[in-house]
Amino acid sequence: MLLMEKVGKLVRQNETFALAMILESKGSTPRHVGKMIVYRDGSIEGTVGGGLAEHYVIAESIKAIENGRSIVVEYKLNKNAKDGINMHCGGTLTVFIEVYTNRPEMVIVGAGHIAYALALQFDFLEYPYRVVDDRPEYCTRERFPNATSIHVHNRIESAVSEAKLDEKSFVIICTKDGDDRVLKKSLEYPCAYIGMIASKRKVLQIFNKLKELGCTEGQLEQVYTPIGFEIGAETVEEIAISIIVEIIKVSKGDIQKNKKLEREKLIQSLT
C-alpha cells in the first residue's frame, strides 16, 4: 500500500497519527523528498531520510500528537553550527509535521426527527456517527446513508451494546420511549460524553428510577441533561445545533460542569 493510501485509510478509521513531510532541503541532507507516518507510540511507516535527523523528527511528531498541533521544524545537520545537531551532512532540513487527531465518534440513539437533523450536521462537519434504534423502518441506510454503522434491535439497549461504546463515544439519547434503558446501558461504558434529551421533570423521574436500579449519583452526574448548549433553540434544527455546540465545547474541554450543583438546582426548581 502506498504511503498516502495508508494515510487515507487511517483518516477513515479515525486514527490519531502525524504525517511528517520534507518541505525544503538545502545542501547535503540524507533525502530531499520524503514522507513518514508517525504513530503515538513512536513507530513509523516511510522515512524522511533516517539517521539522527529522523530520530528528532519522530520525537517532535510524538510531541505534536500529544499537543494536538501541527508544526514546522528545521534542523541544521552540522554539529559545528549554532543550534546544529550532531551530524556531518552540513545541509538544512525543513519538515512539516501534520497532526491528525481522532474526531469525536457520535452515537445517535434514536432515529427520529432530531436524529436526522443531527446526522445532516455531522455530515457537514465530517464527524463519524453511528445510529441506534429499535425501529427498522426508521434506522435505515437510506435514511442515514453516511453513518459509519447502523444498529437495530427490538430491545434498544441490545442495539446500544452492538454499537460497542468506548472512551471516544459521544452518546446522544433521543429515543421515542427508551431513554431510561439506553441511559442505564450507556453508563456501563467509559464514554466521552452522554447527553439525553428530556424535560427537567423527566430527567428527575429517570434518575430516580435508575438509582433504584443501582446506578450511583456519581454515574448520573456524568450525564449532560437536559441536553444542549443554551441558545434558545426551538426548532428541530436549532436543537441539533445546540447539541453540537455543547459537544464541541465538551470535546475541547471548555465546559467544566458541576453536575451535582446543577442537579440540586434542578430539584429545587421543581419542588
N, C-alpha and C positions, 0 to 999 in steps of 0.2 A: 504494500500500500504506500503510495506517495505521501510525503510528509503533510502537505496541505490537505489531502484527503483525510488523513488522520485527524488533523485539526477540526475539520468539518464534522467528523464523527464525534469527537469529544464535545463539541459545542452542542450537537443534537442530543447527546447523552447528559448534558447539563453538568459536565465535569469542571473542576477547578484546576487550572494549569497556567503556565506562562509560555509565550512564544517569543524566543529571542532571535532577532534578525539583524544581520550586519547592515548598517546604514551607509557607512563610509569606511574605507580602508586606505590609509596613506602610507607610502613607503613599504618597508618589508614587514609583512604580517603572515601568520600561518595560512589565512584564507582571505580572499577579497569578497567572496559571496558565501553566505551560509545561513541556515535556519536551524533552530533547535527547540524542541518541546521540552520544557522542564516541569516536572511534577512536584507536588508539595513535599514529597519525601526526598527530593534531590535526584531521582532517577531521570534519565533523559532519552530522547529519541532525536536523531540528527546530530549536527555538530556546527559549531562556529569556529572550528579550527583546532580544537584540542589544546592540550598543554595547560599552562598556568592561567592564561587569559580565559580559557573556557571555564576553569575552576572558579575564577572570580565572577564570571557571568552567571554560573549556576547559583553561587551564593547570593548574588544580587537578585536573581529571579525568585529564589525562595523568600527573601525579604519582601519583595514586591507582592508576592502572593499573600503573605501574611498581612501586609498593609492594604491590600486590595487596590493598588495604584500602579499604573503603567509608568515606566521611567525610561530615560535615555542615559546610558553610561558610556564613558570614554576612558580608554586605557592607553598609556604610553608604554610600549613594550621595550623599555630601555631602563635597566636598573640604575644607570648613571644620571638619568634625567630627573628633574624635580617632580615628585609625585609619580615617578615611574614604578613599574612592577618588575620583579626580578626575572627579566627576560633579556635576550641579546638581539632580538629581531631589529629593534630600532624604530619600527613604524608606530602608527597610531590607529587604534581600532575604536569605532563608534558603533554601539549596539542599542537597538530599540527593544525593550522588554515589554511586551504587551500582555497584560494580565486578563485572563478570562475567569471570572468567578461564577459559581453556580447561582442561578437565579432562583428566587423562591418558587417552590413547586406547589401550585394551588390545587386543592382538592375541594371541589364543589359538591356538597352532599345535598341533593335535591336538584331536580331538573326542570323546575318551573320557570316562571317569567323572570325572576331575579337572576336565576342561574344562567338563563340565556343572555341577559344583559351583561352579566359578569363575563361570560365567555367571549362576547364581542369585544369587550375592553381588553381582555387578556390576549386575544388575537392581535389587537393593535399594538399592545405593549410587548408582544412576543414572549409572554410568560407561559411556561408549560403548565398545563392543567389537566386534571382528571375529573370525570363526572361520575357521581354515585347516586343511585336511586333504586326504588323498588318497583318502578313503573316502566316496563319495557317499551311502552308506546311513547314515553317522553325521553327516556335516556337512550338515545339512538345516535349512530354515527352520522345520519343525515342531519339531525338537529345540531350536533356538535362535531362538525367534520374535522376540526383541528385539535380535538382533545387527544392527549397522548394515550389515554386509555379510557374505556367505558366499563363500569362495573354495575351490573344489575342482579339483584337477588330479591326474592319475595320477602325476605327478612332483611331490612335495610342495614342492620348492624352487621350482618354477614357480608354484605356488599362493601361496607367500610373495611372489614378485615381483609377482603380481597385486594383493596387498594394499597395495602402494605405501607401504612403511615410510618414516617420516621422523623428524625430531627430537622429535616428540610421541609416538612409538610406544613403548609398554611391551610388549615381546615376552615371552610365556611359552611355553616349549617343553616340550611334554608329548606327544610323538608315540609311536606304537606301536613304530616301528623306524627312524625317520629323523632322530634328534636331530642327528647329525653333519652331515648335508646341510643341515638347516634352520639350524643354528648358523652354518655357513660362509656361507650366503646372507645371514643376518641381519646378520652382521658387515660386509657391504658397504654398509650404510646407517647414517646418523648417529642411531641410536635413543637414546631417553632411558634405556632400561633393556632389558637382555636377560638373562633368567633361564632356567635349564634344570633340569628335574627329573632327577636322576641320583644314583646312589650315588657315593661318593668314588672308588672304583676305576674306575667307568665314566667319570667326569669325566677322569681321567688318560688313559684309553685314547683318548677322543675328542680331547682336547687334543693328545696325541702325534700322532694321525692328521692333525689339521688343521695342525699345524706342518709335517708332511711335505708337505702340500698348499699350503704357502706362507703360512699365517696367522702373524702375528708374536706374540711374547709380549705386546706392548703391546695388541694386539687382544683376546687371550684374557683379559687382566687386566680387561677391561670386563665380563666375564660374571659374573653372580651365580649361583653353583652350588657345592654343592647349594643349590637354591632355597629361599627361605622363611626367615622370622624364627624363631629357636629358641624354640618354645613347647611342645616335647614332643609335637608333632602325630603322630597315628597314623591316624585315620580319614580318608577322602577329604575330608570336610567340614572337618576340622581342618587338613588340609594346605592346602586352599583359603584358609582364614583366615590361616594363617601366611604364605602368598604375598602376600596382600593387605596384611597388616601391613608386610611388607618394602617393597612397592611404595609404600605411603603414606609411609613414612619416607624412602625414596629421593626421592620426588617433592617432599617438603618440605625436602630437604637435611639430614635428621637422621642419615643414615648416610654416613660418610666411610670407605670401605673401603680398606685397604691390601691389594689383591688379590695382589700379588706375595708379601707376607709370608704371607698365608693359604695360597697355593699351596705355598710351601715347607713350611709346617706340615703340609699335606695329604700331600705327598710323603713327609715323614718318618714320618707315621703309618702309611703303607702299605709301608714298607721295613724 
